[in-house]
């Protein structure tokens, strides 16, 4: 990102004084003085960080939200190590395959049961757990 600051200085000390009093008859016109422009350029090196001026609500780091997801399918492993849940984003029509411990936006998959997925959501320094169940009309329930 590049931010340019442009400062204009007019070096006309005598021109300002001459503008306030009338020029005598027969006097030569004042010689215009030189205009000097100083330009200062600032550069922001992101270095892998996000743009501090970009809106946090518009970034994809926060997406998908839990209310935008629908639990489409679960491949459940009774041992709990290889369970996979398939989620669909209703707004962007994307599909996500998640396992326990995987992050999705600012949510982390805490557990996968035969008919539900439990997420741990980190917001504003607090964490909470929400459960998304298959074919639930309320869609999100808090355990």
N, C-alpha and C positions, 0 to 999 in steps of 0.2 A: 504494500500500500504506500502511496506517495502523497505527501501533504506539502503543498507549496504555499509559502507565505511571501507576499509581494509587498514591499514597502516602497513608497515613492516619496522622494524628498526634492523639493524645489529650492535650489540655491539662488535666492533672489532677494537678498537683504536690501539692495538699493532699489530694486524694482518696486518693492512694497512701499518704500518711502516716497518714490516718485509718483505712485498712483494716488497718494493722498493729497499732494499739492499740485496745482496746475503747472504745466510746462510753460516757460517763458516763450514769448513770440520769437520766432527765428531760431530756436534751439533745435539741435538735432534730436531725432527720435532715439529713445533709449535702446541700447543694444540688448537683445534678449540674452539672458544668461543660460548657461548650460543646465539641462535637466539630468539629474543623476538618479538612476534606478538601482536599488540594491535588492537582490533576490536571495532569499534563504530557502533552502530545500531540506525537508525532513523526510526520512525514510523509516518505515516500521518494518523490521525484519521479523517475520512471524516465527521462524525457527521451529516449525511444527506445532505452534500454539494456534488457537483459534483467533479470529479477528475480534478485538475487544469492542468494536463499534457495531458488530452484527447483532441482531436481535437473538436472544436465546430461544425465543418461542418459534422462530422460523428455521432454526437449525435442525438437521436430521439427527443430532446427538440425542434429542429427547424423544424421538419417534422410534417405534410406534408406541402409542398410549394403550393402556390396558382396555379402555372402553372401545378402542378401534379394532380389537382382536376378536376373532371367533375361533374356538377350538374345533378343528375339522376332523382330526383323527389322532389316535394314540396307538402306538405299538408298545405294549406293556411287557416288561420283563419282570417276572416275579422276584428275581434276585435284586432288582432295582438298579443294576449297573448299566444296562443297555436300553432303557426305555427311551422312546423318542415320541415327541408330540409335534403334530403339524398344526400350525396356526395360520390363519388368513387375516390379512389386514383389509378391513372393509372399505377404507378410504383410498388406499393406493393399489389394492388388488394384488399385493405381494404375498408370497407364501414363505413361511419360516419353519424350519425344522430345528427343534431345540432339544437338548439333553439337560440333565440335572447339572447345575453349576454354570451353565452358559448364560451370558448376558444378552439382553435384547433391549436396546435403548438404555434406560436407567433402571431396568428390571433385571433381576437374576432369578433363574429357575431354581426354586428351593426343593420341589418334589414333584414327581409325576406319579399319579395314582391311575387305576384302570379307567376312570371316567372324568378326571380333573387334573389340573396343573396348578400348583401353588407357586406364586412369585413373591420375592422379597423386593420391595420398591424403595429406593433411596430418594428422598425429596427433602431439600432444605435442611440437611443434616439429620433427619429422622428416617427411620426405616419402619416399614409396616409390611404385613403379609396380606395378599389378596389371592383368592382362588377363582380360577376360570373353569367352569364345568361344561361338559358337552351337553348340547341340547337344553340348556337352561334358559328360561325366558327372562330371568333377571340378569343373566350374563356374568355378573360379578358378585361374589359373596365374600364376606369377611369371616374367617374361621373363628 
